[in-house]
Amino acid sequence: MGKKDQGQLIAWILQDKHRIEKGLSLPNPRYGFGQLALDRLYNNLKNYEEIVGKDEYYFIGIGAFKQYYNFHENNSNIPDFFYKFSDLFSDFNLSKLTDSVGLKKIENSNISFEEYNKFMLSRSSCRNFDYDRKIELDTLNKCSISAIKTPSVCNRQHWKIHYFFGDKAQTLLKFQNGNTGFSDNIPCLGVVTVNLKSFYTPSERYQHYIDGGMFSMSLINSFHAIGLSSCALNWAAPLASDIKLHKLGYIQESESVVMFIAIGYAKDGTMVAKSPRIKNSDKFKFHEE
C-alpha cells in the first residue's frame, strides 16, 4: 500500500483510537494491550502532522495515548514499550480534545419504550411537501449533528449528507427513478454518501452500505423529531447515472452514494400511504439455549 492521503490517515487514526477505547472498556483490560494498534497510530499521527499539522483529528489520536497512559498509571504501571512514544507526551494537554477520548459512565435513557414506540409509529414517508415553506439551514444542521451519533465500523464516521435545493436538487433527481409525480414538489434533497477511502479490505465491501444506511435512518428520525417530513429514495441507479452524478462535481469520486432523501415540511392535510406491515412473527426469531 502506498503513502496514505489525508482521508485515509483520518480513517486509520479514528479506527486505532477506537481500538484503544474498546480495550479500555473491557471488563478486565489486559496490561500492556494494543501494542500493534499503538505503533500504527503513532506512525499515522506523525504522517498526519507532516501533511496537515495538529488539528482536531491529530489531538483525538493523541487522546488515545493519553488515556492509555492514565489507565496504566492509575492501575499498575506504565509498560516499558510505551516510552517509545514519549515525544507525544507533551501534546497530552495541548487540547481539550484529548479528554474527549476514553471512557464515560453508561447513560440510561429516561425515555419510556411507549414514548419511543409512539414516535417511531407516528412517522410516514411524505410525498406532498409545502415547497414554499423555507427550511432553515440551522434546522438541517441540528438534525445532521444528532445523526452523527450513529454507530459506524471502528467509529470511522465516514458518512456524509449533501443537501441540495432548487435547480441543483432537480438536476440530481433526474438520475433517480423513484420520484415520479412529486419531484418538482421536493424543497430539499439529501444525498447520503460514504467515503470509500475509509475501507481497506475486500471483507469490508458491504460495510459502507450498512453504515450509510444506519446513518440515513438516524437522519430520517432526526428530521421527524424536529418537525420535517421525508421520503427515502433508493439509489438503484445504473453505473452511467452514477458516473454522471459524480461528474457534476458536487460529490467526490471517493464518495459512494448510498441513497437520496426528499426533505421538507408536509402540506397541511397531506395524506400518506398506510403501508401496512406484514406479519410481525416473520421478522424475528428467538434462538434460545
ChimeraX commands (.cxc) that place a marker at each C-alpha (Angstrom):
marker #1 position 0.00,0.00,0.00 radius 0.5
marker #1 position 1.36,3.41,-1.00 radius 0.5
marker #1 position 1.56,6.51,1.12 radius 0.5
marker #1 position -1.77,7.33,2.71 radius 0.5
marker #1 position -3.53,10.60,1.91 radius 0.5
marker #1 position -5.31,12.78,4.47 radius 0.5
marker #1 position -8.62,10.94,4.23 radius 0.5
marker #1 position -7.03,7.53,4.67 radius 0.5
marker #1 position -4.94,8.74,7.60 radius 0.5
marker #1 position -8.04,10.12,9.33 radius 0.5
marker #1 position -9.80,6.77,8.94 radius 0.5
marker #1 position -6.83,4.90,10.41 radius 0.5
marker #1 position -6.45,7.38,13.27 radius 0.5
marker #1 position -10.12,7.05,14.22 radius 0.5
marker #1 position -10.02,3.28,13.86 radius 0.5
marker #1 position -6.98,2.71,16.06 radius 0.5
marker #1 position -8.08,5.32,18.57 radius 0.5
marker #1 position -11.29,3.33,18.88 radius 0.5
marker #1 position -9.34,0.09,19.32 radius 0.5
marker #1 position -7.70,1.59,22.39 radius 0.5
marker #1 position -11.05,2.79,23.72 radius 0.5
marker #1 position -12.54,-0.68,23.21 radius 0.5
marker #1 position -9.63,-2.24,25.07 radius 0.5
marker #1 position -10.08,0.14,27.98 radius 0.5
marker #1 position -13.83,-0.58,28.14 radius 0.5
marker #1 position -13.45,-4.36,28.58 radius 0.5
marker #1 position -14.40,-5.88,31.96 radius 0.5
marker #1 position -10.72,-6.61,32.69 radius 0.5
marker #1 position -8.38,-4.71,30.36 radius 0.5
marker #1 position -5.15,-6.60,29.78 radius 0.5
marker #1 position -1.96,-4.92,30.97 radius 0.5
marker #1 position 0.00,-3.58,28.01 radius 0.5
marker #1 position -2.69,-4.35,25.43 radius 0.5
marker #1 position -2.82,-2.89,21.94 radius 0.5
marker #1 position 0.85,-2.55,21.06 radius 0.5
marker #1 position 0.33,-3.07,17.33 radius 0.5
marker #1 position -2.53,-0.55,17.23 radius 0.5
marker #1 position -0.46,1.99,19.15 radius 0.5
marker #1 position 2.53,1.54,16.83 radius 0.5
marker #1 position 0.36,2.10,13.79 radius 0.5
marker #1 position -1.45,5.04,15.39 radius 0.5
marker #1 position 1.87,6.66,16.27 radius 0.5
marker #1 position 3.18,6.35,12.70 radius 0.5
marker #1 position -0.06,7.63,11.21 radius 0.5
marker #1 position -0.12,10.61,13.59 radius 0.5
marker #1 position 3.42,11.51,12.60 radius 0.5
marker #1 position 2.50,11.32,8.92 radius 0.5
marker #1 position -0.67,13.30,9.55 radius 0.5
marker #1 position 1.22,16.01,11.41 radius 0.5
marker #1 position 3.62,16.31,8.50 radius 0.5
marker #1 position 0.82,16.61,5.92 radius 0.5
marker #1 position -1.84,18.56,7.82 radius 0.5
marker #1 position -0.50,19.67,11.18 radius 0.5
marker #1 position -2.01,19.39,14.64 radius 0.5
marker #1 position -5.76,19.69,14.13 radius 0.5
marker #1 position -8.76,18.01,15.79 radius 0.5
marker #1 position -8.04,14.58,14.29 radius 0.5
marker #1 position -4.46,14.74,15.49 radius 0.5
marker #1 position -5.48,15.53,19.06 radius 0.5
marker #1 position -8.18,12.86,19.06 radius 0.5
marker #1 position -5.44,10.39,18.18 radius 0.5
marker #1 position -3.20,11.86,20.90 radius 0.5
marker #1 position -6.10,11.34,23.30 radius 0.5
marker #1 position -5.81,7.58,22.86 radius 0.5
marker #1 position -2.20,7.71,24.07 radius 0.5
marker #1 position -3.12,9.99,26.96 radius 0.5
marker #1 position -5.95,7.78,28.21 radius 0.5
marker #1 position -3.84,4.65,27.77 radius 0.5
marker #1 position -1.11,6.27,29.87 radius 0.5
marker #1 position -3.58,7.38,32.55 radius 0.5
marker #1 position -5.19,3.96,32.80 radius 0.5
marker #1 position -1.89,2.17,33.34 radius 0.5
marker #1 position -0.57,4.82,35.71 radius 0.5
marker #1 position -3.71,4.52,37.86 radius 0.5
marker #1 position -3.99,0.72,37.81 radius 0.5
marker #1 position -0.45,-0.68,37.65 radius 0.5
marker #1 position 2.49,0.99,35.95 radius 0.5
marker #1 position 3.38,2.28,32.51 radius 0.5
marker #1 position 4.52,-0.58,30.19 radius 0.5
marker #1 position 8.16,-0.21,29.18 radius 0.5
marker #1 position 7.34,-0.26,25.45 radius 0.5
marker #1 position 5.07,2.79,25.84 radius 0.5
marker #1 position 8.01,5.14,26.45 radius 0.5
marker #1 position 8.99,4.93,22.78 radius 0.5
marker #1 position 6.03,7.26,22.24 radius 0.5
marker #1 position 7.34,9.76,24.82 radius 0.5
marker #1 position 7.69,12.53,22.24 radius 0.5
marker #1 position 3.89,12.69,22.19 radius 0.5
marker #1 position 3.56,13.22,25.95 radius 0.5
marker #1 position 4.00,17.00,25.65 radius 0.5
marker #1 position 0.86,17.11,23.47 radius 0.5
marker #1 position -1.37,15.44,26.07 radius 0.5
marker #1 position -2.68,18.72,27.48 radius 0.5
marker #1 position -2.50,21.00,24.46 radius 0.5
marker #1 position -6.15,20.46,23.54 radius 0.5
marker #1 position -9.35,19.57,25.38 radius 0.5
marker #1 position -9.99,17.06,22.61 radius 0.5
marker #1 position -7.53,14.65,24.22 radius 0.5
marker #1 position -10.05,14.25,27.05 radius 0.5
marker #1 position -12.90,13.55,24.62 radius 0.5
marker #1 position -11.30,10.15,24.13 radius 0.5
marker #1 position -11.50,7.32,26.67 radius 0.5
marker #1 position -14.37,6.16,28.85 radius 0.5
marker #1 position -17.53,7.58,30.38 radius 0.5
marker #1 position -20.26,6.08,32.52 radius 0.5
marker #1 position -23.09,4.49,30.55 radius 0.5
marker #1 position -26.27,6.55,30.45 radius 0.5
marker #1 position -29.71,5.02,30.84 radius 0.5
marker #1 position -32.44,6.54,28.71 radius 0.5
marker #1 position -35.20,8.38,30.53 radius 0.5
marker #1 position -37.50,7.91,27.54 radius 0.5
marker #1 position -40.04,5.14,28.06 radius 0.5
marker #1 position -40.49,2.44,25.44 radius 0.5
marker #1 position -44.09,3.61,24.99 radius 0.5
marker #1 position -42.87,7.12,24.11 radius 0.5
marker #1 position -40.24,5.74,21.72 radius 0.5
marker #1 position -42.70,3.37,20.08 radius 0.5
marker #1 position -45.26,6.16,19.63 radius 0.5
marker #1 position -42.60,8.30,17.97 radius 0.5
marker #1 position -41.49,5.52,15.61 radius 0.5
marker #1 position -45.03,4.59,14.61 radius 0.5
marker #1 position -46.00,8.21,14.00 radius 0.5
marker #1 position -43.59,8.64,11.10 radius 0.5
marker #1 position -44.67,8.07,7.49 radius 0.5
marker #1 position -43.00,8.79,4.17 radius 0.5
marker #1 position -44.27,12.04,2.69 radius 0.5
marker #1 position -44.59,12.93,-0.99 radius 0.5
marker #1 position -46.54,16.17,-0.66 radius 0.5
marker #1 position -44.36,18.97,0.66 radius 0.5
marker #1 position -45.01,22.66,1.21 radius 0.5
marker #1 position -42.45,23.82,-1.36 radius 0.5
marker #1 position -42.74,27.47,-0.36 radius 0.5
marker #1 position -42.04,26.89,3.33 radius 0.5
marker #1 position -38.37,27.60,3.87 radius 0.5
marker #1 position -36.20,25.04,5.65 radius 0.5
marker #1 position -33.67,26.85,7.80 radius 0.5
marker #1 position -30.11,25.60,7.42 radius 0.5
marker #1 position -29.80,25.60,11.20 radius 0.5
marker #1 position -32.64,23.07,11.35 radius 0.5
marker #1 position -30.81,20.73,8.96 radius 0.5
marker #1 position -27.59,21.34,10.87 radius 0.5
marker #1 position -29.20,20.21,14.14 radius 0.5
marker #1 position -30.52,17.04,12.50 radius 0.5
marker #1 position -27.14,16.26,10.96 radius 0.5
marker #1 position -25.27,16.70,14.24 radius 0.5
marker #1 position -27.74,14.44,16.03 radius 0.5
marker #1 position -27.34,11.73,13.38 radius 0.5
marker #1 position -23.55,11.76,13.70 radius 0.5
marker #1 position -24.06,9.76,16.93 radius 0.5
marker #1 position -24.85,6.78,14.67 radius 0.5
marker #1 position -22.51,3.81,15.21 radius 0.5
marker #1 position -20.02,3.09,12.43 radius 0.5
marker #1 position -17.45,0.35,11.94 radius 0.5
marker #1 position -14.49,1.10,14.24 radius 0.5
marker #1 position -16.09,4.52,14.78 radius 0.5
marker #1 position -14.64,5.74,11.46 radius 0.5
marker #1 position -17.58,8.14,10.92 radius 0.5
marker #1 position -17.14,8.03,7.15 radius 0.5
marker #1 position -20.62,9.12,6.09 radius 0.5
marker #1 position -21.86,12.50,4.88 radius 0.5
marker #1 position -25.12,14.09,3.76 radius 0.5
marker #1 position -25.15,16.65,0.98 radius 0.5
marker #1 position -28.17,18.99,0.93 radius 0.5
marker #1 position -29.35,20.32,-2.44 radius 0.5
marker #1 position -32.01,22.92,-3.19 radius 0.5
marker #1 position -33.78,24.35,-6.23 radius 0.5
marker #1 position -32.35,23.59,-9.66 radius 0.5
marker #1 position -29.46,21.59,-8.23 radius 0.5
marker #1 position -31.88,19.24,-6.47 radius 0.5
marker #1 position -33.93,18.88,-9.66 radius 0.5
marker #1 position -30.82,18.03,-11.67 radius 0.5
marker #1 position -29.87,15.21,-9.29 radius 0.5
marker #1 position -33.43,13.87,-9.09 radius 0.5
marker #1 position -33.29,13.15,-12.83 radius 0.5
marker #1 position -30.78,10.40,-12.07 radius 0.5
marker #1 position -33.11,8.72,-9.53 radius 0.5
marker #1 position -36.03,6.50,-10.51 radius 0.5
marker #1 position -38.38,6.80,-7.52 radius 0.5
marker #1 position -39.59,10.42,-7.55 radius 0.5
marker #1 position -42.09,10.36,-10.42 radius 0.5
marker #1 position -45.07,12.61,-9.77 radius 0.5
marker #1 position -43.59,14.67,-6.94 radius 0.5
marker #1 position -40.04,15.61,-7.94 radius 0.5
marker #1 position -40.93,19.27,-8.53 radius 0.5
marker #1 position -42.51,19.36,-5.07 radius 0.5
marker #1 position -39.28,18.47,-3.19 radius 0.5
marker #1 position -37.83,21.58,-1.45 radius 0.5
marker #1 position -34.62,19.88,-0.30 radius 0.5
marker #1 position -32.83,16.77,-1.45 radius 0.5
marker #1 position -30.40,14.94,0.81 radius 0.5
marker #1 position -27.79,12.70,-0.76 radius 0.5
marker #1 position -26.13,10.31,1.69 radius 0.5
marker #1 position -22.62,9.19,0.80 radius 0.5
marker #1 position -19.80,7.20,2.36 radius 0.5
marker #1 position -16.10,7.81,1.74 radius 0.5
marker #1 position -14.57,4.60,0.38 radius 0.5
marker #1 position -11.11,5.74,1.47 radius 0.5
marker #1 position -12.13,4.62,4.95 radius 0.5
marker #1 position -12.11,0.94,3.93 radius 0.5
marker #1 position -9.14,-1.29,3.30 radius 0.5
marker #1 position -10.01,-4.93,2.62 radius 0.5
marker #1 position -12.44,-6.86,0.37 radius 0.5
marker #1 position -14.12,-8.22,3.50 radius 0.5
marker #1 position -15.49,-4.70,4.08 radius 0.5
marker #1 position -17.10,-4.48,0.64 radius 0.5
marker #1 position -20.66,-4.14,2.01 radius 0.5
marker #1 position -19.83,-2.16,5.14 radius 0.5
marker #1 position -20.27,1.28,3.63 radius 0.5
marker #1 position -23.84,0.45,2.68 radius 0.5
marker #1 position -24.54,-0.87,6.18 radius 0.5
marker #1 position -23.08,2.17,7.93 radius 0.5
marker #1 position -24.54,4.58,5.40 radius 0.5
marker #1 position -27.97,3.01,5.81 radius 0.5
marker #1 position -27.80,3.34,9.59 radius 0.5
marker #1 position -26.77,6.98,9.26 radius 0.5
marker #1 position -29.66,7.56,6.86 radius 0.5
marker #1 position -32.18,6.13,9.32 radius 0.5
marker #1 position -30.79,8.36,12.07 radius 0.5
marker #1 position -31.21,11.37,9.78 radius 0.5
marker #1 position -34.78,10.42,8.89 radius 0.5
marker #1 position -35.69,10.06,12.57 radius 0.5
marker #1 position -33.98,13.38,13.36 radius 0.5
marker #1 position -35.99,15.09,10.63 radius 0.5
marker #1 position -39.17,13.62,12.08 radius 0.5
marker #1 position -38.27,14.72,15.61 radius 0.5
marker #1 position -37.73,18.33,14.54 radius 0.5
marker #1 position -40.95,18.51,12.51 radius 0.5
marker #1 position -39.71,17.84,8.99 radius 0.5
marker #1 position -41.16,15.13,6.78 radius 0.5
marker #1 position -39.10,12.97,4.46 radius 0.5
marker #1 position -39.16,10.18,1.94 radius 0.5
marker #1 position -36.33,7.68,1.48 radius 0.5
marker #1 position -35.36,7.38,-2.19 radius 0.5
marker #1 position -33.29,4.47,-3.48 radius 0.5
marker #1 position -30.06,4.78,-5.42 radius 0.5
marker #1 position -30.74,1.75,-7.61 radius 0.5
marker #1 position -29.12,3.55,-10.50 radius 0.5
marker #1 position -27.10,2.22,-13.43 radius 0.5
marker #1 position -23.37,2.86,-13.49 radius 0.5
marker #1 position -23.80,5.52,-16.18 radius 0.5
marker #1 position -26.05,7.58,-13.90 radius 0.5
marker #1 position -23.62,7.25,-11.01 radius 0.5
marker #1 position -20.78,8.48,-13.21 radius 0.5
marker #1 position -22.83,11.41,-14.49 radius 0.5
marker #1 position -23.80,12.39,-10.96 radius 0.5
marker #1 position -20.19,12.43,-9.81 radius 0.5
marker #1 position -19.13,14.42,-12.88 radius 0.5
marker #1 position -21.34,17.28,-11.69 radius 0.5
marker #1 position -18.59,17.96,-9.16 radius 0.5
marker #1 position -20.68,18.17,-6.01 radius 0.5
marker #1 position -19.66,14.76,-4.70 radius 0.5
marker #1 position -16.08,13.48,-4.63 radius 0.5
marker #1 position -15.09,10.41,-6.63 radius 0.5
marker #1 position -14.22,8.59,-3.40 radius 0.5
marker #1 position -17.76,9.08,-2.06 radius 0.5
marker #1 position -20.15,6.22,-2.80 radius 0.5
marker #1 position -23.82,7.25,-2.98 radius 0.5
marker #1 position -25.98,5.25,-0.57 radius 0.5
marker #1 position -29.39,6.87,-1.03 radius 0.5
marker #1 position -31.37,10.06,-1.60 radius 0.5
marker #1 position -33.80,11.59,0.92 radius 0.5
marker #1 position -36.58,14.00,-0.02 radius 0.5
marker #1 position -36.96,16.54,2.79 radius 0.5
marker #1 position -39.49,19.25,3.58 radius 0.5
marker #1 position -42.49,20.33,5.62 radius 0.5
marker #1 position -45.65,18.41,4.80 radius 0.5
marker #1 position -48.53,20.45,3.39 radius 0.5
marker #1 position -51.47,20.85,5.74 radius 0.5
marker #1 position -53.86,17.93,5.35 radius 0.5
marker #1 position -51.37,15.78,3.46 radius 0.5
marker #1 position -52.39,12.15,3.01 radius 0.5
marker #1 position -49.76,9.43,3.26 radius 0.5
marker #1 position -49.73,5.73,2.41 radius 0.5
marker #1 position -50.90,3.45,5.21 radius 0.5
marker #1 position -48.18,0.93,4.28 radius 0.5
marker #1 position -49.40,-1.99,6.45 radius 0.5
marker #1 position -46.66,-4.11,7.98 radius 0.5
marker #1 position -46.87,-7.80,7.24 radius 0.5
marker #1 position -46.95,-10.49,9.92 radius 0.5
marker #1 position -44.65,-9.44,12.76 radius 0.5
marker #1 position -43.68,-13.00,13.66 radius 0.5
marker #1 position -41.96,-13.40,10.28 radius 0.5
marker #1 position -39.50,-10.63,11.19 radius 0.5
marker #1 position -37.84,-12.08,14.27 radius 0.5
marker #1 position -36.94,-15.46,15.67 radius 0.5
marker #1 position -35.61,-16.47,19.09 radius 0.5
marker #1 position -32.76,-18.99,19.28 radius 0.5
marker #1 position -32.70,-19.95,22.95 radius 0.5
marker #1 position -30.23,-22.25,24.68 radius 0.5
marker link #1:1,2 radius 0.2
marker link #1:2,3 radius 0.2
marker link #1:3,4 radius 0.2
marker link #1:4,5 radius 0.2
marker link #1:5,6 radius 0.2
marker link #1:6,7 radius 0.2
marker link #1:7,8 radius 0.2
marker link #1:8,9 radius 0.2
marker link #1:9,10 radius 0.2
marker link #1:10,11 radius 0.2
marker link #1:11,12 radius 0.2
marker link #1:12,13 radius 0.2
marker link #1:13,14 radius 0.2
marker link #1:14,15 radius 0.2
marker link #1:15,16 radius 0.2
marker link #1:16,17 radius 0.2
marker link #1:17,18 radius 0.2
marker link #1:18,19 radius 0.2
marker link #1:19,20 radius 0.2
marker link #1:20,21 radius 0.2
marker link #1:21,22 radius 0.2
marker link #1:22,23 radius 0.2
marker link #1:23,24 radius 0.2
marker link #1:24,25 radius 0.2
marker link #1:25,26 radius 0.2
marker link #1:26,27 radius 0.2
marker link #1:27,28 radius 0.2
marker link #1:28,29 radius 0.2
marker link #1:29,30 radius 0.2
marker link #1:30,31 radius 0.2
marker link #1:31,32 radius 0.2
marker link #1:32,33 radius 0.2
marker link #1:33,34 radius 0.2
marker link #1:34,35 radius 0.2
marker link #1:35,36 radius 0.2
marker link #1:36,37 radius 0.2
marker link #1:37,38 radius 0.2
marker link #1:38,39 radius 0.2
marker link #1:39,40 radius 0.2
marker link #1:40,41 radius 0.2
marker link #1:41,42 radius 0.2
marker link #1:42,43 radius 0.2
marker link #1:43,44 radius 0.2
marker link #1:44,45 radius 0.2
marker link #1:45,46 radius 0.2
marker link #1:46,47 radius 0.2
marker link #1:47,48 radius 0.2
marker link #1:48,49 radius 0.2
marker link #1:49,50 radius 0.2
marker link #1:50,51 radius 0.2
marker link #1:51,52 radius 0.2
marker link #1:52,53 radius 0.2
marker link #1:53,54 radius 0.2
marker link #1:54,55 radius 0.2
marker link #1:55,56 radius 0.2
marker link #1:56,57 radius 0.2
marker link #1:57,58 radius 0.2
marker link #1:58,59 radius 0.2
marker link #1:59,60 radius 0.2
marker link #1:60,61 radius 0.2
marker link #1:61,62 radius 0.2
marker link #1:62,63 radius 0.2
marker link #1:63,64 radius 0.2
marker link #1:64,65 radius 0.2
marker link #1:65,66 radius 0.2
marker link #1:66,67 radius 0.2
marker link #1:67,68 radius 0.2
marker link #1:68,69 radius 0.2
marker link #1:69,70 radius 0.2
marker link #1:70,71 radius 0.2
marker link #1:71,72 radius 0.2
marker link #1:72,73 radius 0.2
marker link #1:73,74 radius 0.2
marker link #1:74,75 radius 0.2
marker link #1:75,76 radius 0.2
marker link #1:76,77 radius 0.2
marker link #1:77,78 radius 0.2
marker link #1:78,79 radius 0.2
marker link #1:79,80 radius 0.2
marker link #1:80,81 radius 0.2
marker link #1:81,82 radius 0.2
marker link #1:82,83 radius 0.2
marker link #1:83,84 radius 0.2
marker link #1:84,85 radius 0.2
marker link #1:85,86 radius 0.2
marker link #1:86,87 radius 0.2
marker link #1:87,88 radius 0.2
marker link #1:88,89 radius 0.2
marker link #1:89,90 radius 0.2
marker link #1:90,91 radius 0.2
marker link #1:91,92 radius 0.2
marker link #1:92,93 radius 0.2
marker link #1:93,94 radius 0.2
marker link #1:94,95 radius 0.2
marker link #1:95,96 radius 0.2
marker link #1:96,97 radius 0.2
marker link #1:97,98 radius 0.2
marker link #1:98,99 radius 0.2
marker link #1:99,100 radius 0.2
marker link #1:100,101 radius 0.2
marker link #1:101,102 radius 0.2
marker link #1:102,103 radius 0.2
marker link #1:103,104 radius 0.2
marker link #1:104,105 radius 0.2
marker link #1:105,106 radius 0.2
marker link #1:106,107 radius 0.2
marker link #1:107,108 radius 0.2
marker link #1:108,109 radius 0.2
marker link #1:109,110 radius 0.2
marker link #1:110,111 radius 0.2
marker link #1:111,112 radius 0.2
marker link #1:112,113 radius 0.2
marker link #1:113,114 radius 0.2
marker link #1:114,115 radius 0.2
marker link #1:115,116 radius 0.2
marker link #1:116,117 radius 0.2
marker link #1:117,118 radius 0.2
marker link #1:118,119 radius 0.2
marker link #1:119,120 radius 0.2
marker link #1:120,121 radius 0.2
marker link #1:121,122 radius 0.2
marker link #1:122,123 radius 0.2
marker link #1:123,124 radius 0.2
marker link #1:124,125 radius 0.2
marker link #1:125,126 radius 0.2
marker link #1:126,127 radius 0.2
marker link #1:127,128 radius 0.2
marker link #1:128,129 radius 0.2
marker link #1:129,130 radius 0.2
marker link #1:130,131 radius 0.2
marker link #1:131,132 radius 0.2
marker link #1:132,133 radius 0.2
marker link #1:133,134 radius 0.2
marker link #1:134,135 radius 0.2
marker link #1:135,136 radius 0.2
marker link #1:136,137 radius 0.2
marker link #1:137,138 radius 0.2
marker link #1:138,139 radius 0.2
marker link #1:139,140 radius 0.2
marker link #1:140,141 radius 0.2
marker link #1:141,142 radius 0.2
marker link #1:142,143 radius 0.2
marker link #1:143,144 radius 0.2
marker link #1:144,145 radius 0.2
marker link #1:145,146 radius 0.2
marker link #1:146,147 radius 0.2
marker link #1:147,148 radius 0.2
marker link #1:148,149 radius 0.2
marker link #1:149,150 radius 0.2
marker link #1:150,151 radius 0.2
marker link #1:151,152 radius 0.2
marker link #1:152,153 radius 0.2
marker link #1:153,154 radius 0.2
marker link #1:154,155 radius 0.2
marker link #1:155,156 radius 0.2
marker link #1:156,157 radius 0.2
marker link #1:157,158 radius 0.2
marker link #1:158,159 radius 0.2
marker link #1:159,160 radius 0.2
marker link #1:160,161 radius 0.2
marker link #1:161,162 radius 0.2
marker link #1:162,163 radius 0.2
marker link #1:163,164 radius 0.2
marker link #1:164,165 radius 0.2
marker link #1:165,166 radius 0.2
marker link #1:166,167 radius 0.2
marker link #1:167,168 radius 0.2
marker link #1:168,169 radius 0.2
marker link #1:169,170 radius 0.2
marker link #1:170,171 radius 0.2
marker link #1:171,172 radius 0.2
marker link #1:172,173 radius 0.2
marker link #1:173,174 radius 0.2
marker link #1:174,175 radius 0.2
marker link #1:175,176 radius 0.2
marker link #1:176,177 radius 0.2
marker link #1:177,178 radius 0.2
marker link #1:178,179 radius 0.2
marker link #1:179,180 radius 0.2
marker link #1:180,181 radius 0.2
marker link #1:181,182 radius 0.2
marker link #1:182,183 radius 0.2
marker link #1:183,184 radius 0.2
marker link #1:184,185 radius 0.2
marker link #1:185,186 radius 0.2
marker link #1:186,187 radius 0.2
marker link #1:187,188 radius 0.2
marker link #1:188,189 radius 0.2
marker link #1:189,190 radius 0.2
marker link #1:190,191 radius 0.2
marker link #1:191,192 radius 0.2
marker link #1:192,193 radius 0.2
marker link #1:193,194 radius 0.2
marker link #1:194,195 radius 0.2
marker link #1:195,196 radius 0.2
marker link #1:196,197 radius 0.2
marker link #1:197,198 radius 0.2
marker link #1:198,199 radius 0.2
marker link #1:199,200 radius 0.2
marker link #1:200,201 radius 0.2
marker link #1:201,202 radius 0.2
marker link #1:202,203 radius 0.2
marker link #1:203,204 radius 0.2
marker link #1:204,205 radius 0.2
marker link #1:205,206 radius 0.2
marker link #1:206,207 radius 0.2
marker link #1:207,208 radius 0.2
marker link #1:208,209 radius 0.2
marker link #1:209,210 radius 0.2
marker link #1:210,211 radius 0.2
marker link #1:211,212 radius 0.2
marker link #1:212,213 radius 0.2
marker link #1:213,214 radius 0.2
marker link #1:214,215 radius 0.2
marker link #1:215,216 radius 0.2
marker link #1:216,217 radius 0.2
marker link #1:217,218 radius 0.2
marker link #1:218,219 radius 0.2
marker link #1:219,220 radius 0.2
marker link #1:220,221 radius 0.2
marker link #1:221,222 radius 0.2
marker link #1:222,223 radius 0.2
marker link #1:223,224 radius 0.2
marker link #1:224,225 radius 0.2
marker link #1:225,226 radius 0.2
marker link #1:226,227 radius 0.2
marker link #1:227,228 radius 0.2
marker link #1:228,229 radius 0.2
marker link #1:229,230 radius 0.2
marker link #1:230,231 radius 0.2
marker link #1:231,232 radius 0.2
marker link #1:232,233 radius 0.2
marker link #1:233,234 radius 0.2
marker link #1:234,235 radius 0.2
marker link #1:235,236 radius 0.2
marker link #1:236,237 radius 0.2
marker link #1:237,238 radius 0.2
marker link #1:238,239 radius 0.2
marker link #1:239,240 radius 0.2
marker link #1:240,241 radius 0.2
marker link #1:241,242 radius 0.2
marker link #1:242,243 radius 0.2
marker link #1:243,244 radius 0.2
marker link #1:244,245 radius 0.2
marker link #1:245,246 radius 0.2
marker link #1:246,247 radius 0.2
marker link #1:247,248 radius 0.2
marker link #1:248,249 radius 0.2
marker link #1:249,250 radius 0.2
marker link #1:250,251 radius 0.2
marker link #1:251,252 radius 0.2
marker link #1:252,253 radius 0.2
marker link #1:253,254 radius 0.2
marker link #1:254,255 radius 0.2
marker link #1:255,256 radius 0.2
marker link #1:256,257 radius 0.2
marker link #1:257,258 radius 0.2
marker link #1:258,259 radius 0.2
marker link #1:259,260 radius 0.2
marker link #1:260,261 radius 0.2
marker link #1:261,262 radius 0.2
marker link #1:262,263 radius 0.2
marker link #1:263,264 radius 0.2
marker link #1:264,265 radius 0.2
marker link #1:265,266 radius 0.2
marker link #1:266,267 radius 0.2
marker link #1:267,268 radius 0.2
marker link #1:268,269 radius 0.2
marker link #1:269,270 radius 0.2
marker link #1:270,271 radius 0.2
marker link #1:271,272 radius 0.2
marker link #1:272,273 radius 0.2
marker link #1:273,274 radius 0.2
marker link #1:274,275 radius 0.2
marker link #1:275,276 radius 0.2
marker link #1:276,277 radius 0.2
marker link #1:277,278 radius 0.2
marker link #1:278,279 radius 0.2
marker link #1:279,280 radius 0.2
marker link #1:280,281 radius 0.2
marker link #1:281,282 radius 0.2
marker link #1:282,283 radius 0.2
marker link #1:283,284 radius 0.2
marker link #1:284,285 radius 0.2
marker link #1:285,286 radius 0.2
marker link #1:286,287 radius 0.2
marker link #1:287,288 radius 0.2
marker link #1:288,289 radius 0.2
view
